[in-house]
Amino acid sequence: MAKTNFQYEKRQKELEKKKKAEEKARRKLEAKNNPKPADGEEGAEGEEPEADDADDATDAPAQPQ
């Protein structure tokens, strides 16, 4: 009967822990760089740029004369 390779299993666990730690650090960094608006401010900041873009497109059609 074959022996269990405990070193391989240990290495896999270490790699998984490292991967999770890197993912957590990445999410933390993204959250720090891109903070979510507060509950009351969601509509004001989140939709404002889209409304401005739509207004610009309808106000000034690009037709040279």
PQR file with spaces between the fields and no chain letter, atoms N, CA, C, O and H, PARSE charges and radii, in Angstrom:
ATOM       1  N    MET     1       0.838   -1.183    0.000 -0.4000 1.5000
ATOM       2  CA   MET     1       0.000    0.000    0.000 -0.0000 2.0000
ATOM       3  C    MET     1       0.885    1.249    0.000  0.5500 1.7000
ATOM       4  O    MET     1       1.921    1.283    0.664 -0.5500 1.4000
ATOM       5  N    ALA     2       0.467    2.277   -0.753 -0.4000 1.5000
ATOM       6  CA   ALA     2       1.257    3.503   -0.880 -0.0000 2.0000
ATOM       7  C    ALA     2       1.112    4.379    0.355  0.5500 1.7000
ATOM       8  O    ALA     2       0.066    4.425    1.002 -0.5500 1.4000
ATOM       9  H    ALA     2      -0.375    2.249   -1.293  0.4000 1.0000
ATOM      10  N    LYS     3       2.202    5.069    0.652 -0.4000 1.5000
ATOM      11  CA   LYS     3       2.189    5.994    1.786 -0.0000 2.0000
ATOM      12  C    LYS     3       1.516    7.308    1.365  0.5500 1.7000
ATOM      13  O    LYS     3       1.576    7.714    0.204 -0.5500 1.4000
ATOM      14  H    LYS     3       3.051    5.032    0.126  0.4000 1.0000
ATOM      15  N    THR     4       0.890    7.942    2.321 -0.4000 1.5000
ATOM      16  CA   THR     4       0.301    9.261    2.065 -0.0000 2.0000
ATOM      17  C    THR     4       1.413   10.294    2.048  0.5500 1.7000
ATOM      18  O    THR     4       2.286   10.289    2.916 -0.5500 1.4000
ATOM      19  H    THR     4       0.841    7.612    3.264  0.4000 1.0000
ATOM      20  N    ASN     5       1.383   11.176    1.064 -0.4000 1.5000
ATOM      21  CA   ASN     5       2.394   12.208    0.931 -0.0000 2.0000
ATOM      22  C    ASN     5       1.936   13.437    1.721  0.5500 1.7000
ATOM      23  O    ASN     5       1.253   14.309    1.184 -0.5500 1.4000
ATOM      24  H    ASN     5       0.674   11.180    0.359  0.4000 1.0000
ATOM      25  N    PHE     6       2.311   13.496    2.979 -0.4000 1.5000
ATOM      26  CA   PHE     6       1.874   14.575    3.848 -0.0000 2.0000
ATOM      27  C    PHE     6       2.486   15.920    3.447  0.5500 1.7000
ATOM      28  O    PHE     6       1.864   16.964    3.641 -0.5500 1.4000
ATOM      29  H    PHE     6       2.866   12.788    3.415  0.4000 1.0000
ATOM      30  N    GLN     7       3.688   15.900    2.894 -0.4000 1.5000
ATOM      31  CA   GLN     7       4.319   17.154    2.471 -0.0000 2.0000
ATOM      32  C    GLN     7       3.513   17.805    1.352  0.5500 1.7000
ATOM      33  O    GLN     7       3.348   19.025    1.333 -0.5500 1.4000
ATOM      34  H    GLN     7       4.193   15.051    2.737  0.4000 1.0000
ATOM      35  N    TYR     8       3.016   17.002    0.428 -0.4000 1.5000
ATOM      36  CA   TYR     8       2.211   17.529   -0.662 -0.0000 2.0000
ATOM      37  C    TYR     8       0.933   18.167   -0.112  0.5500 1.7000
ATOM      38  O    TYR     8       0.561   19.271   -0.510 -0.5500 1.4000
ATOM      39  H    TYR     8       3.151   16.011    0.444  0.4000 1.0000
ATOM      40  N    GLU     9       0.269   17.467    0.801 -0.4000 1.5000
ATOM      41  CA   GLU     9      -0.963   17.982    1.388 -0.0000 2.0000
ATOM      42  C    GLU     9      -0.706   19.284    2.152  0.5500 1.7000
ATOM      43  O    GLU     9      -1.485   20.233    2.069 -0.5500 1.4000
ATOM      44  H    GLU     9       0.571   16.570    1.125  0.4000 1.0000
ATOM      45  N    LYS    10       0.386   19.305    2.885 -0.4000 1.5000
ATOM      46  CA   LYS    10       0.727   20.503    3.649 -0.0000 2.0000
ATOM      47  C    LYS    10       0.997   21.673    2.700  0.5500 1.7000
ATOM      48  O    LYS    10       0.551   22.793    2.951 -0.5500 1.4000
ATOM      49  H    LYS    10       1.019   18.534    2.953  0.4000 1.0000
ATOM      50  N    ARG    11       1.715   21.417    1.629 -0.4000 1.5000
ATOM      51  CA   ARG    11       2.031   22.467    0.659 -0.0000 2.0000
ATOM      52  C    ARG    11       0.751   23.003    0.008  0.5500 1.7000
ATOM      53  O    ARG    11       0.625   24.208   -0.208 -0.5500 1.4000
ATOM      54  H    ARG    11       2.077   20.508    1.426  0.4000 1.0000
ATOM      55  N    GLN    12      -0.179   22.132   -0.300 -0.4000 1.5000
ATOM      56  CA   GLN    12      -1.439   22.558   -0.899 -0.0000 2.0000
ATOM      57  C    GLN    12      -2.232   23.448    0.059  0.5500 1.7000
ATOM      58  O    GLN    12      -2.832   24.439   -0.356 -0.5500 1.4000
ATOM      59  H    GLN    12      -0.077   21.153   -0.124  0.4000 1.0000
ATOM      60  N    LYS    13      -2.228   23.087    1.340 -0.4000 1.5000
ATOM      61  CA   LYS    13      -2.913   23.908    2.339 -0.0000 2.0000
ATOM      62  C    LYS    13      -2.251   25.280    2.452  0.5500 1.7000
ATOM      63  O    LYS    13      -2.935   26.299    2.554 -0.5500 1.4000
ATOM      64  H    LYS    13      -1.740   22.282    1.677  0.4000 1.0000
ATOM      65  N    GLU    14      -0.919   25.302    2.434 -0.4000 1.5000
ATOM      66  CA   GLU    14      -0.187   26.573    2.511 -0.0000 2.0000
ATOM      67  C    GLU    14      -0.494   27.457    1.305  0.5500 1.7000
ATOM      68  O    GLU    14      -0.700   28.662    1.448 -0.5500 1.4000
ATOM      69  H    GLU    14      -0.363   24.475    2.352  0.4000 1.0000
ATOM      70  N    LEU    15      -0.525   26.854    0.118 -0.4000 1.5000
ATOM      71  CA   LEU    15      -0.832   27.611   -1.093 -0.0000 2.0000
ATOM      72  C    LEU    15      -2.247   28.172   -1.044  0.5500 1.7000
ATOM      73  O    LEU    15      -2.475   29.306   -1.465 -0.5500 1.4000
ATOM      74  H    LEU    15      -0.358   25.875    0.002  0.4000 1.0000
ATOM      75  N    GLU    16      -3.196   27.398   -0.539 -0.4000 1.5000
ATOM      76  CA   GLU    16      -4.573   27.853   -0.424 -0.0000 2.0000
ATOM      77  C    GLU    16      -4.691   29.013    0.563  0.5500 1.7000
ATOM      78  O    GLU    16      -5.420   29.974    0.313 -0.5500 1.4000
ATOM      79  H    GLU    16      -3.011   26.477   -0.197  0.4000 1.0000
ATOM      80  N    LYS    17      -3.975   28.923    1.681 -0.4000 1.5000
ATOM      81  CA   LYS    17      -3.980   30.009    2.667 -0.0000 2.0000
ATOM      82  C    LYS    17      -3.397   31.283    2.062  0.5500 1.7000
ATOM      83  O    LYS    17      -3.925   32.377    2.260 -0.5500 1.4000
ATOM      84  H    LYS    17      -3.383   28.143    1.883  0.4000 1.0000
ATOM      85  N    LYS    18      -2.304   31.124    1.324 -0.4000 1.5000
ATOM      86  CA   LYS    18      -1.657   32.274    0.691 -0.0000 2.0000
ATOM      87  C    LYS    18      -2.585   32.914   -0.332  0.5500 1.7000
ATOM      88  O    LYS    18      -2.682   34.139   -0.403 -0.5500 1.4000
ATOM      89  H    LYS    18      -1.875   30.235    1.163  0.4000 1.0000
ATOM      90  N    LYS    19      -3.263   32.096   -1.119 -0.4000 1.5000
ATOM      91  CA   LYS    19      -4.187   32.590   -2.126 -0.0000 2.0000
ATOM      92  C    LYS    19      -5.335   33.364   -1.475  0.5500 1.7000
ATOM      93  O    LYS    19      -5.723   34.429   -1.954 -0.5500 1.4000
ATOM      94  H    LYS    19      -3.184   31.101   -1.061  0.4000 1.0000
ATOM      95  N    LYS    20      -5.871   32.825   -0.384 -0.4000 1.5000
ATOM      96  CA   LYS    20      -6.957   33.503    0.322 -0.0000 2.0000
ATOM      97  C    LYS    20      -6.490   34.828    0.898  0.5500 1.7000
ATOM      98  O    LYS    20      -7.210   35.823    0.832 -0.5500 1.4000
ATOM      99  H    LYS    20      -5.556   31.959    0.006  0.4000 1.0000
ATOM     100  N    ALA    21      -5.283   34.848    1.467 -0.4000 1.5000
ATOM     101  CA   ALA    21      -4.744   36.078    2.054 -0.0000 2.0000
ATOM     102  C    ALA    21      -4.544   37.143    0.977  0.5500 1.7000
ATOM     103  O    ALA    21      -4.844   38.314    1.206 -0.5500 1.4000
ATOM     104  H    ALA    21      -4.697   34.039    1.521  0.4000 1.0000
ATOM     105  N    GLU    22      -4.041   36.751   -0.193 -0.4000 1.5000
ATOM     106  CA   GLU    22      -3.846   37.695   -1.284 -0.0000 2.0000
ATOM     107  C    GLU    22      -5.184   38.235   -1.780  0.5500 1.7000
ATOM     108  O    GLU    22      -5.306   39.428   -2.059 -0.5500 1.4000
ATOM     109  H    GLU    22      -3.797   35.799   -0.379  0.4000 1.0000
ATOM     110  N    GLU    23      -6.179   37.371   -1.890 -0.4000 1.5000
ATOM     111  CA   GLU    23      -7.504   37.797   -2.332 -0.0000 2.0000
ATOM     112  C    GLU    23      -8.117   38.775   -1.330  0.5500 1.7000
ATOM     113  O    GLU    23      -8.726   39.771   -1.721 -0.5500 1.4000
ATOM     114  H    GLU    23      -6.080   36.402   -1.664  0.4000 1.0000
ATOM     115  N    LYS    24      -7.956   38.492   -0.061 -0.4000 1.5000
ATOM     116  CA   LYS    24      -8.485   39.376    0.981 -0.0000 2.0000
ATOM     117  C    LYS    24      -7.784   40.730    0.931  0.5500 1.7000
ATOM     118  O    LYS    24      -8.439   41.765    1.053 -0.5500 1.4000
ATOM     119  H    LYS    24      -7.461   37.683    0.257  0.4000 1.0000
ATOM     120  N    ALA    25      -6.473   40.739    0.755 -0.4000 1.5000
ATOM     121  CA   ALA    25      -5.718   41.984    0.681 -0.0000 2.0000
ATOM     122  C    ALA    25      -6.131   42.783   -0.549  0.5500 1.7000
ATOM     123  O    ALA    25      -6.220   44.009   -0.487 -0.5500 1.4000
ATOM     124  H    ALA    25      -5.941   39.898    0.655  0.4000 1.0000
ATOM     125  N    ARG    26      -6.385   42.104   -1.666 -0.4000 1.5000
ATOM     126  CA   ARG    26      -6.806   42.769   -2.889 -0.0000 2.0000
ATOM     127  C    ARG    26      -8.182   43.413   -2.707  0.5500 1.7000
ATOM     128  O    ARG    26      -8.396   44.555   -3.114 -0.5500 1.4000
ATOM     129  H    ARG    26      -6.312   41.107   -1.716  0.4000 1.0000
ATOM     130  N    ARG    27      -9.116   42.673   -2.091 -0.4000 1.5000
ATOM     131  CA   ARG    27     -10.451   43.225   -1.854 -0.0000 2.0000
ATOM     132  C    ARG    27     -10.390   44.415   -0.907  0.5500 1.7000
ATOM     133  O    ARG    27     -11.109   45.398   -1.084 -0.5500 1.4000
ATOM     134  H    ARG    27      -8.942   41.745   -1.761  0.4000 1.0000
ATOM     135  N    LYS    28      -9.532   44.320    0.094 -0.4000 1.5000
ATOM     136  CA   LYS    28      -9.386   45.401    1.065 -0.0000 2.0000
ATOM     137  C    LYS    28      -8.840   46.654    0.377  0.5500 1.7000
ATOM     138  O    LYS    28      -9.300   47.765    0.643 -0.5500 1.4000
ATOM     139  H    LYS    28      -8.948   43.522    0.239  0.4000 1.0000
ATOM     140  N    LEU    29      -7.868   46.470   -0.499 -0.4000 1.5000
ATOM     141  CA   LEU    29      -7.278   47.586   -1.219 -0.0000 2.0000
ATOM     142  C    LEU    29      -8.295   48.229   -2.167  0.5500 1.7000
ATOM     143  O    LEU    29      -8.359   49.454   -2.269 -0.5500 1.4000
ATOM     144  H    LEU    29      -7.495   45.567   -0.715  0.4000 1.0000
ATOM     145  N    GLU    30      -9.087   47.408   -2.858 -0.4000 1.5000
ATOM     146  CA   GLU    30     -10.117   47.931   -3.749 -0.0000 2.0000
ATOM     147  C    GLU    30     -11.155   48.726   -2.962  0.5500 1.7000
ATOM     148  O    GLU    30     -11.591   49.789   -3.405 -0.5500 1.4000
ATOM     149  H    GLU    30      -9.035   46.413   -2.775  0.4000 1.0000
ATOM     150  N    ALA    31     -11.547   48.220   -1.809 -0.4000 1.5000
ATOM     151  CA   ALA    31     -12.532   48.913   -0.983 -0.0000 2.0000
ATOM     152  C    ALA    31     -11.976   50.243   -0.499  0.5500 1.7000
ATOM     153  O    ALA    31     -12.714   51.221   -0.380 -0.5500 1.4000
ATOM     154  H    ALA    31     -11.193   47.357   -1.449  0.4000 1.0000
ATOM     155  N    LYS    32     -10.689   50.284   -0.222 -0.4000 1.5000
ATOM     156  CA   LYS    32     -10.061   51.516    0.240 -0.0000 2.0000
ATOM     157  C    LYS    32      -9.988   52.539   -0.885  0.5500 1.7000
ATOM     158  O    LYS    32     -10.220   53.726   -0.658 -0.5500 1.4000
ATOM     159  H    LYS    32     -10.089   49.490   -0.319  0.4000 1.0000
ATOM     160  N    ASN    33      -9.670   52.090   -2.094 -0.4000 1.5000
ATOM     161  CA   ASN    33      -9.536   52.984   -3.240 -0.0000 2.0000
ATOM     162  C    ASN    33     -10.884   53.405   -3.814  0.5500 1.7000
ATOM     163  O    ASN    33     -10.999   54.502   -4.360 -0.5500 1.4000
ATOM     164  H    ASN    33      -9.481   51.126   -2.279  0.4000 1.0000
ATOM     165  N    ASN    34     -11.896   52.564   -3.704 -0.4000 1.5000
ATOM     166  CA   ASN    34     -13.219   52.845   -4.252 -0.0000 2.0000
ATOM     167  C    ASN    34     -14.275   52.704   -3.161  0.5500 1.7000
ATOM     168  O    ASN    34     -15.022   51.725   -3.148 -0.5500 1.4000
ATOM     169  H    ASN    34     -11.802   51.672   -3.261  0.4000 1.0000
ATOM     170  N    PRO    35     -14.346   53.667   -2.251 -0.5600 1.5000
ATOM     171  CA   PRO    35     -15.319   53.543   -1.167  0.2800 2.0000
ATOM     172  C    PRO    35     -16.746   53.636   -1.699  0.5500 1.7000
ATOM     173  O    PRO    35     -17.032   54.410   -2.613 -0.5500 1.4000
ATOM     174  N    LYS    36     -17.630   52.841   -1.117 -0.4000 1.5000
ATOM     175  CA   LYS    36     -19.035   52.878   -1.493 -0.0000 2.0000
ATOM     176  C    LYS    36     -19.678   54.095   -0.849  0.5500 1.7000
ATOM     177  O    LYS    36     -19.329   54.452    0.276 -0.5500 1.4000
ATOM     178  H    LYS    36     -17.398   52.212   -0.375  0.4000 1.0000
ATOM     179  N    PRO    37     -20.616   54.740   -1.543 -0.5600 1.5000
ATOM     180  CA   PRO    37     -21.296   55.883   -0.948  0.2800 2.0000
ATOM     181  C    PRO    37     -22.204   55.431    0.194  0.5500 1.7000
ATOM     182  O    PRO    37     -22.610   54.271    0.261 -0.5500 1.4000
ATOM     183  N    ALA    38     -22.509   56.352    1.074 -0.4000 1.5000
ATOM     184  CA   ALA    38     -23.386   56.050    2.197 -0.0000 2.0000
ATOM     185  C    ALA    38     -24.792   55.750    1.685  0.5500 1.7000
ATOM     186  O    ALA    38     -25.100   56.038    0.529 -0.5500 1.4000
ATOM     187  H    ALA    38     -22.180   57.294    1.020  0.4000 1.0000
ATOM     188  N    ASP    39     -25.632   55.185    2.514 -0.4000 1.5000
ATOM     189  CA   ASP    39     -26.979   54.789    2.101 -0.0000 2.0000
ATOM     190  C    ASP    39     -27.770   55.959    1.523  0.5500 1.7000
ATOM     191  O    ASP    39     -28.453   55.794    0.512 -0.5500 1.4000
ATOM     192  H    ASP    39     -25.382   54.951    3.454  0.4000 1.0000
ATOM     193  N    GLY    40     -27.695   57.112    2.129 -0.4000 1.5000
ATOM     194  CA   GLY    40     -28.455   58.264    1.673 -0.0000 2.0000
ATOM     195  C    GLY    40     -27.894   58.904    0.421  0.5500 1.7000
ATOM     196  O    GLY    40     -28.608   59.645   -0.255 -0.5500 1.4000
ATOM     197  H    GLY    40     -27.141   57.247    2.951  0.4000 1.0000
ATOM     198  N    GLU    41     -26.652   58.647    0.092 -0.4000 1.5000
ATOM     199  CA   GLU    41     -25.987   59.294   -1.031 -0.0000 2.0000
ATOM     200  C    GLU    41     -25.956   58.428   -2.281  0.5500 1.7000
ATOM     201  O    GLU    41     -25.414   58.855   -3.301 -0.5500 1.4000
ATOM     202  H    GLU    41     -26.072   58.046    0.641  0.4000 1.0000
ATOM     203  N    GLU    42     -26.512   57.241   -2.237 -0.4000 1.5000
ATOM     204  CA   GLU    42     -26.418   56.322   -3.371 -0.0000 2.0000
ATOM     205  C    GLU    42     -26.958   56.914   -4.650  0.5500 1.7000
ATOM     206  O    GLU    42     -26.275   56.882   -5.673 -0.5500 1.4000
ATOM     207  H    GLU    42     -26.953   56.894   -1.409  0.4000 1.0000
ATOM     208  N    GLY    43     -28.163   57.454   -4.628 -0.4000 1.5000
ATOM     209  CA   GLY    43     -28.774   57.980   -5.830 -0.0000 2.0000
ATOM     210  C    GLY    43     -28.077   59.224   -6.338  0.5500 1.7000
ATOM     211  O    GLY    43     -27.990   59.425   -7.549 -0.5500 1.4000
ATOM     212  H    GLY    43     -28.719   57.481   -3.797  0.4000 1.0000
ATOM     213  N    ALA    44     -27.579   60.062   -5.445 -0.4000 1.5000
ATOM     214  CA   ALA    44     -26.989   61.330   -5.859 -0.0000 2.0000
ATOM     215  C    ALA    44     -25.695   61.118   -6.631  0.5500 1.7000
ATOM     216  O    ALA    44     -25.529   61.704   -7.701 -0.5500 1.4000
ATOM     217  H    ALA    44     -27.650   59.899   -4.461  0.4000 1.0000
ATOM     218  N    GLU    45     -24.798   60.324   -6.143 -0.4000 1.5000
ATOM     219  CA   GLU    45     -23.503   60.148   -6.797 -0.0000 2.0000
ATOM     220  C    GLU    45     -23.541   59.083   -7.875  0.5500 1.7000
ATOM     221  O    GLU    45     -22.904   59.236   -8.917 -0.5500 1.4000
ATOM     222  H    GLU    45     -24.933   59.848   -5.274  0.4000 1.0000
ATOM     223  N    GLY    46     -24.267   58.022   -7.647 -0.4000 1.5000
ATOM     224  CA   GLY    46     -24.246   56.897   -8.560 -0.0000 2.0000
ATOM     225  C    GLY    46     -24.889   57.181   -9.898  0.5500 1.7000
ATOM     226  O    GLY    46     -24.439   56.645  -10.911 -0.5500 1.4000
ATOM     227  H    GLY    46     -24.785   57.898   -6.800  0.4000 1.0000
ATOM     228  N    GLU    47     -25.937   58.014   -9.946 -0.4000 1.5000
ATOM     229  CA   GLU    47     -26.654   58.241  -11.183 -0.0000 2.0000
ATOM     230  C    GLU    47     -26.317   59.571  -11.844  0.5500 1.7000
ATOM     231  O    GLU    47     -26.668   59.781  -13.005 -0.5500 1.4000
ATOM     232  H    GLU    47     -26.303   58.449   -9.123  0.4000 1.0000
ATOM     233  N    GLU    48     -25.672   60.439  -11.160 -0.4000 1.5000
ATOM     234  CA   GLU    48     -25.412   61.775  -11.683 -0.0000 2.0000
ATOM     235  C    GLU    48     -24.595   61.782  -12.978  0.5500 1.7000
ATOM     236  O    GLU    48     -24.997   62.467  -13.918 -0.5500 1.4000
ATOM     237  H    GLU    48     -25.387   60.269  -10.217  0.4000 1.0000
ATOM     238  N    PRO    49     -23.479   61.066  -13.084 -0.5600 1.5000
ATOM     239  CA   PRO    49     -22.700   61.097  -14.330  0.2800 2.0000
ATOM     240  C    PRO    49     -23.487   60.555  -15.521  0.5500 1.7000
ATOM     241  O    PRO    49     -23.338   61.064  -16.632 -0.5500 1.4000
ATOM     242  N    GLU    50     -24.312   59.548  -15.317 -0.4000 1.5000
ATOM     243  CA   GLU    50     -25.080   58.991  -16.415 -0.0000 2.0000
ATOM     244  C    GLU    50     -26.079   60.016  -16.935  0.5500 1.7000
ATOM     245  O    GLU    50     -26.255   60.146  -18.146 -0.5500 1.4000
ATOM     246  H    GLU    50     -24.433   59.134  -14.415  0.4000 1.0000
ATOM     247  N    ALA    51     -26.736   60.748  -16.032 -0.4000 1.5000
ATOM     248  CA   ALA    51     -27.704   61.755  -16.434 -0.0000 2.0000
ATOM     249  C    ALA    51     -27.003   62.877  -17.198  0.5500 1.7000
ATOM     250  O    ALA    51     -27.551   63.373  -18.182 -0.5500 1.4000
ATOM     251  H    ALA    51     -26.593   60.642  -15.048  0.4000 1.0000
ATOM     252  N    ASP    52     -25.817   63.287  -16.779 -0.4000 1.5000
ATOM     253  CA   ASP    52     -25.068   64.334  -17.461 -0.0000 2.0000
ATOM     254  C    ASP    52     -24.693   63.897  -18.873  0.5500 1.7000
ATOM     255  O    ASP    52     -24.788   64.690  -19.810 -0.5500 1.4000
ATOM     256  H    ASP    52     -25.372   62.884  -15.980  0.4000 1.0000
ATOM     257  N    ASP    53     -24.271   62.653  -19.036 -0.4000 1.5000
ATOM     258  CA   ASP    53     -23.902   62.154  -20.353 -0.0000 2.0000
ATOM     259  C    ASP    53     -25.105   62.156  -21.287  0.5500 1.7000
ATOM     260  O    ASP    53     -24.976   62.512  -22.458 -0.5500 1.4000
ATOM     261  H    ASP    53     -24.194   62.009  -18.275  0.4000 1.0000
ATOM     262  N    ALA    54     -26.265   61.765  -20.786 -0.4000 1.5000
ATOM     263  CA   ALA    54     -27.462   61.717  -21.607 -0.0000 2.0000
ATOM     264  C    ALA    54     -27.879   63.123  -22.005  0.5500 1.7000
ATOM     265  O    ALA    54     -28.302   63.327  -23.143 -0.5500 1.4000
ATOM     266  H    ALA    54     -26.369   61.475  -19.835  0.4000 1.0000
ATOM     267  N    ASP    55     -27.775   64.102  -21.110 -0.4000 1.5000
ATOM     268  CA   ASP    55     -28.138   65.481  -21.419 -0.0000 2.0000
ATOM     269  C    ASP    55     -27.226   66.054  -22.501  0.5500 1.7000
ATOM     270  O    ASP    55     -27.691   66.745  -23.407 -0.5500 1.4000
ATOM     271  H    ASP    55     -27.431   63.936  -20.186  0.4000 1.0000
ATOM     272  N    ASP    56     -25.946   65.771  -22.407 -0.4000 1.5000
ATOM     273  CA   ASP    56     -24.998   66.285  -23.394 -0.0000 2.0000
ATOM     274  C    ASP    56     -25.304   65.744  -24.778  0.5500 1.7000
ATOM     275  O    ASP    56     -25.187   66.467  -25.768 -0.5500 1.4000
ATOM     276  H    ASP    56     -25.568   65.209  -21.671  0.4000 1.0000
ATOM     277  N    ALA    57     -25.694   64.488  -24.856 -0.4000 1.5000
ATOM     278  CA   ALA    57     -25.959   63.876  -26.145 -0.0000 2.0000
ATOM     279  C    ALA    57     -27.207   64.461  -26.789  0.5500 1.7000
ATOM     280  O    ALA    57     -27.248   64.585  -28.013 -0.5500 1.4000
ATOM     281  H    ALA    57     -25.789   63.901  -24.052  0.4000 1.0000
ATOM     282  N    THR    58     -28.228   64.826  -26.017 -0.4000 1.5000
ATOM     283  CA   THR    58     -29.456   65.342  -26.588 -0.0000 2.0000
ATOM     284  C    THR    58     -29.399   66.852  -26.815  0.5500 1.7000
ATOM     285  O    THR    58     -30.073   67.351  -27.717 -0.5500 1.4000
ATOM     286  H    THR    58     -28.195   64.725  -25.022  0.4000 1.0000
ATOM     287  N    ASP    59     -28.629   67.585  -26.042 -0.4000 1.5000
ATOM     288  CA   ASP    59     -28.557   69.037  -26.158 -0.0000 2.0000
ATOM     289  C    ASP    59     -27.773   69.482  -27.389  0.5500 1.7000
ATOM     290  O    ASP    59     -28.168   70.440  -28.054 -0.5500 1.4000
ATOM     291  H    ASP    59     -28.081   67.179  -25.310  0.4000 1.0000
ATOM     292  N    ALA    60     -26.688   68.815  -27.698 -0.4000 1.5000
ATOM     293  CA   ALA    60     -25.822   69.278  -28.764 -0.0000 2.0000
ATOM     294  C    ALA    60     -25.586   68.161  -29.780  0.5500 1.7000
ATOM     295  O    ALA    60     -24.617   67.411  -29.660 -0.5500 1.4000
ATOM     296  H    ALA    60     -26.367   68.037  -27.158  0.4000 1.0000
ATOM     297  N    PRO    61     -26.467   68.043  -30.783 -0.5600 1.5000
ATOM     298  CA   PRO    61     -26.227   67.025  -31.811  0.2800 2.0000
ATOM     299  C    PRO    61     -25.006   67.413  -32.643  0.5500 1.7000
ATOM     300  O    PRO    61     -24.787   68.589  -32.934 -0.5500 1.4000
ATOM     301  N    ALA    62     -24.236   66.432  -33.012 -0.4000 1.5000
ATOM     302  CA   ALA    62     -22.996   66.688  -33.755 -0.0000 2.0000
ATOM     303  C    ALA    62     -23.294   66.688  -35.253  0.5500 1.7000
ATOM     304  O    ALA    62     -23.123   65.673  -35.928 -0.5500 1.4000
ATOM     305  H    ALA    62     -24.414   65.477  -32.776  0.4000 1.0000
ATOM     306  N    GLN    63     -23.752   67.862  -35.778 -0.4000 1.5000
ATOM     307  CA   GLN    63     -24.016   68.006  -37.187 -0.0000 2.0000
ATOM     308  C    GLN    63     -23.308   69.263  -37.699  0.5500 1.7000
ATOM     309  O    GLN    63     -23.725   70.377  -37.381 -0.5500 1.4000
ATOM     310  H    GLN    63     -23.891   68.687  -35.230  0.4000 1.0000
ATOM     311  N    PRO    64     -22.268   69.099  -38.468 -0.5600 1.5000
ATOM     312  CA   PRO    64     -21.572   70.296  -38.994  0.2800 2.0000
ATOM     313  C    PRO    64     -22.436   70.988  -40.047  0.5500 1.7000
ATOM     314  O    PRO    64     -23.141   70.325  -40.808 -0.5500 1.4000
ATOM     315  N    GLN    65     -22.383   72.320  -40.091 -0.4000 1.5000
ATOM     316  CA   GLN    65     -23.203   73.066  -41.049 -0.0000 2.0000
ATOM     317  C    GLN    65     -22.373   73.699  -42.116  0.5500 1.7000
ATOM     318  O    GLN    65     -22.909   74.364  -43.002 -0.5500 1.4000
ATOM     319  H    GLN    65     -21.811   72.859  -39.473  0.4000 1.0000
